[in-house]
Amino acid sequence: MGQMRGMGKPLASMGAIAALGVLAACASTTLSNDGAVSTPQPAATEPGTQIGTGQVRVALILPLSAPGNAGVAAQSMKNAAEMALAEFKNPNIQLLVKDDAGNPQNAQAAAQQAIGEGAEIILGPLFAQSVSAVGVVARQRGIPVIAFSTDASVASRGVYLLSFLPETDVRRIVEYQISRGKRSFAALLPDNPYGTVVQAAFQQDVASHGGRVLALERYPADPNQLAGPVQRVAQVANQVDTVFIPDGADAVPQVVRALIAAKVNFKRVQLAGTGLWDDPRIFSDAELQGGLYAAPESDGFRNFTARYRARYHQDPVRTATLAYDAVALVAALVKTQGTQRFTEQVLTNASGFAGIDGVFRFRPDGTNERELAVLRVTPNGGQVVSPAPKAFRPGT
């Protein structure tokens, strides 16, 4: 499943997105690596439940009975979907909630069942393999999918991802550094699928902005094998402006300590990362203070959390905003777009949409773009140094 993250008013309270022109507003959220959960065995698909009494049927497929964190996240996302309906004024939709138990076969069966029950669009699933399985069924029937996986490889025409994609974090932090005249980079990346995705985006973004990558090293999960990659980056550290370490709080502190031991001076070289740094363990680490990372601004998630807590007497998981925004978006499109509500033209409108975590839009290839802030690591949390744009630039 992965890591997660978090702007402004909820979609449901924005005049049903009527203030969008055709849809001239915007949103966001984060996960990181899908699938750190063992694959459960296929289970019989349950009939599911319904939320709401509207005429337009919308499927919501989540791993509600999956073990561990996956099931916890799924229940929180279901609650957020229910909250979105409750906060939207007279939503004309009915959610058909289906449990895929985190399993692709179950997800495909759930999609078939929901389409048979009249679903016009599918929200979910959460995991990459399940998204692929659902996409096969949905494409055959011309039903669009808004899924929650962070694996861009499962996006396709008609299968849109409403997640925090690592590529967006990379682009934002690279563009910010380039805008400050910082053009020389080194990177230490985890030797895992997340690192592979980030590496490709990083190399492309630096090159496209006229920058240079002087060193790029991958490191394994075993901290005993960190010395070689760290030394090779340290050798060029006096020639670079930025050292980029896109990893989470389990790894970044020890990588930074190893670089400091190798005489890298982070008072001269800027330390930078991705939204995985939006973590209390990062903020509390003295050696990471002043580091920069890209993520949504926190106000939206903080407000969402307060409303969620008042309703359910517990805190939401970070990905819950994905489900909220998906349901609020669908309700708004039903209210404002008539029979064209779920067409490709409407869903990929260049102006985008506004949600909990800021502005977002879907690309025709199924991936998304988000406007993120750049934040500095401080003991009190992420401090915004470059605010998230409130709208996409015309023509981009």
Secondary structure as UniProt FT lines:
FT   HELIX           11..13
FT   HELIX           15..20
FT   TURN            21..23
FT   STRAND          49..51
FT   STRAND          56..62
FT   TURN            64..65
FT   HELIX           68..87
FT   STRAND          93..99
FT   TURN            101..102
FT   HELIX           104..116
FT   TURN            117..118
FT   STRAND          121..123
FT   HELIX           128..141
FT   STRAND          145..147
FT   HELIX           152..154
FT   TURN            157..158
FT   STRAND          159..161
FT   HELIX           166..179
FT   TURN            180..181
FT   STRAND          184..190
FT   HELIX           193..208
FT   TURN            209..210
FT   STRAND          212..219
FT   HELIX           223..225
FT   HELIX           227..234
FT   TURN            235..236
FT   HELIX           237..239
FT   STRAND          242..244
FT   TURN            249..251
FT   HELIX           252..261
FT   TURN            262..263
FT   TURN            266..268
FT   STRAND          270..273
FT   HELIX           275..277
FT   HELIX           280..283
FT   HELIX           286..288
FT   TURN            289..290
FT   STRAND          292..295
FT   HELIX           299..312
FT   TURN            318..319
FT   HELIX           320..336
FT   HELIX           338..340
FT   TURN            341..342
FT   HELIX           344..347
FT   TURN            350..351
FT   STRAND          353..355
FT   TURN            356..357
FT   STRAND          358..362
FT   TURN            364..365
FT   STRAND          368..370
FT   STRAND          373..378
FT   TURN            379..380
FT   STRAND          381..386
FT   TURN            394..395
//
